[in-house]
Amino acid sequence: MDENIVWHHYAVDKTKRSQLKAHRPCILWFTGFSGSGKSTVANALEHALLARNIHTYLLDGDNVRHGLCKDLGFSDADRVENIRRVGELSKLMVDAGLLVLTAFISPFQAERDMVRDLVSEGEFIEVYLDTPLDVCEQRDPKGLYKKARAGEIKHFTGIDSAYEPPINPEICLNTSEQSLECSVQQLIEYLLSKNIIR
């Protein structure tokens, strides 16, 4: 980094912003195969949190690639950069006092750990959608697995690109065995148990 670039500290900080809200800021990082239910569960959770007057923002992998990360492809290097950018954005949103939900395949443990290290202890909650690959492939909501199997898409996670399951996630969900409502309730109960929401 250029030595002439200095971080500017402001009078209004994360603590003061958080005091205006009825919750603590954090990142709920949803990770798992395509079709595991990341966006669906995150969307339903955000709706449930809105009903509790919790200030949230949902960052979705596809949506981010329409703007912030539209210059990136799906090589391993581009995936790393995609997560780095999203991590830095999420850090700023936590600083703004928000509860940030992110729905990204984010296949590599090192990049998820990198995002965890950007925020304070307890502000990164790894939510692993532990839905089996064969179930995700049967769902194939966007037809991506079919294209990957036909060789039309390269570097597709689970087909010709690796996925590293979380080593010790805070929350584990299997959407092939539990309902959407049960998944959301499990997440709400965790947030309550950690006094992130009241």
C-alpha positions, 0 to 999 in steps of 0.5 A, spaced: 500 500 500 502 507 498 505 510 504 501 516 503 495 513 503 492 514 511 486 511 514 482 517 516 478 516 523 471 519 524 468 521 530 462 517 528 464 509 529 461 502 529 459 503 536 455 509 535 452 507 529 450 500 532 447 504 538 442 506 534 440 499 532 436 494 536 442 489 534 449 488 533 453 488 526 455 482 523 456 478 517 452 471 516 456 468 510 452 463 507 457 458 503 455 451 499 454 448 492 450 452 487 443 450 488 444 448 496 439 454 498 444 459 500 440 465 496 433 462 498 435 461 505 438 468 506 432 471 503 427 468 507 432 470 513 432 477 511 425 477 511 424 474 518 429 479 520 425 485 517 419 483 521 424 484 527 426 491 525 433 489 524 437 493 519 440 488 514 443 488 507 443 481 502 449 481 498 448 475 492 453 472 488 450 473 481 447 480 483 454 482 485 457 480 478 452 485 475 456 490 478 462 490 483 465 484 480 462 484 473 470 484 470 471 477 473 470 470 471 470 464 474 478 461 474 480 460 481 484 467 481 478 471 479 474 467 485 479 469 490 478 476 488 471 476 487 471 474 495 476 479 497 472 485 494 465 482 497 469 481 504 471 488 504 464 491 502 461 487 507 466 489 512 464 496 511 457 494 512 459 492 518 462 498 520 455 501 518 452 497 523 448 492 519 447 485 519 450 483 512 447 476 509 452 474 503 450 468 499 456 466 495 459 459 493 466 461 496 469 455 495 476 456 498 477 456 506 482 461 505 478 466 502 472 465 507 478 465 513 480 472 510 473 475 510 473 472 518 479 476 519 477 483 516 472 483 522 472 483 530 471 476 533 464 474 533 462 478 527 463 473 522 458 467 522 459 462 517 453 458 515 455 452 511 449 449 506 451 442 507 446 440 501 449 434 498 452 435 491 447 430 487 441 433 491 444 440 488 445 437 481 438 434 481 435 441 483 439 445 478 435 451 478 439 455 473 441 449 469 448 450 470 450 443 472 447 441 465 451 446 462 457 444 466 456 436 465 456 438 457 462 442 457 459 449 456 461 452 463 468 451 465 471 451 472 464 449 475 464 448 483 463 441 484 464 438 477 471 441 475 473 445 480 474 444 487 469 446 493 473 446 500 467 444 506 468 449 512 472 446 517 468 449 523 462 453 521 458 456 526 452 453 523 450 447 518 444 447 514 442 441 510 436 443 506 435 436 503 433 434 510 430 440 513 424 445 511 426 453 509 422 455 515 426 450 520 433 453 517 430 460 518 428 458 525 435 455 526 438 461 524 434 466 528 435 462 534 443 462 533 442 470 533 438 470 539 443 465 543 449 470 541 445 476 543 446 479 536 439 480 535 434 481 541 
